[in-house]
């Protein structure tokens, strides 16, 4: 068992130690697990994060391409670091994206895009550093996604993407405010999280 702070440091290091070829293969396997899943097949509106390259996140652009190919609605976010909130927009194939000053790919002209309410989203693909078998997620510590996920429908699927299996044991400092994942997709396939009351 460990705290979120400890796990954050540990899993950042594990990502850094992944050889680039292994990371690329693992990322492709995660994306394949997502697009083959029932959760993806049944969702019409899919929110996904776009990868922060310097953080070594799963490359979600193949999933984005599959959303377009299947005629689903793709939703991406723009971060407001002054409020700690995410604004959500429908992204079309022709809409350009560019990295912001934190290296997060975002729509280049969000003012021209259709806003999307969290309640309209069927499947949310969530970035993370670590997670446990109960679905407690460790992100970067700013709380953007916990605030966002609390606004989503109870039946919307909250899915993490990770190169790694769950961490051993429950996370020590999990709180009732943590919004648990329903599933996590890894290179080995889909893991269903077992929720417990805190």
TAZIUR-V117010 format. One record per backbone hydrogen bond with DSSP energy under -1.0 kcal/mol. CO is the residue of the C=O (numbers start at 1). NH is the residue of the N-H. If there is no record, write none. Layout:
# TAZIUR-V117010
[[CO NH] [CO NH]]
This chain:
# TAZIUR-V117010
[[2 172] [3 7] [4 8] [5 9] [6 10] [7 11] [8 12] [9 13] [10 14] [11 15] [12 16] [13 17] [15 18] [19 23] [20 24] [21 25] [22 26] [23 27] [24 28] [25 29] [26 30] [27 31] [28 32] [29 33] [30 34] [31 35] [32 36] [34 37] [37 41] [38 42] [44 73] [45 122] [45 123] [46 75] [47 125] [52 55] [52 57] [53 56] [60 64] [61 65] [62 66] [63 67] [64 68] [65 69] [66 70] [67 72] [68 71] [73 46] [74 91] [75 48] [76 89] [78 87] [80 84] [80 85] [85 80] [87 78] [88 116] [89 76] [92 95] [96 108] [98 106] [100 103] [104 100] [106 98] [109 112] [110 113] [114 90] [117 120] [118 121] [122 157] [123 47] [124 159] [126 161] [130 138] [131 167] [132 135] [133 194] [135 181] [136 132] [138 129] [138 130] [143 147] [144 148] [145 149] [146 150] [148 151] [149 152] [153 156] [157 124] [158 182] [158 183] [159 126] [160 185] [171 174] [175 178] [182 193] [183 160] [184 191] [185 162] [186 189] [189 186] [191 184]]
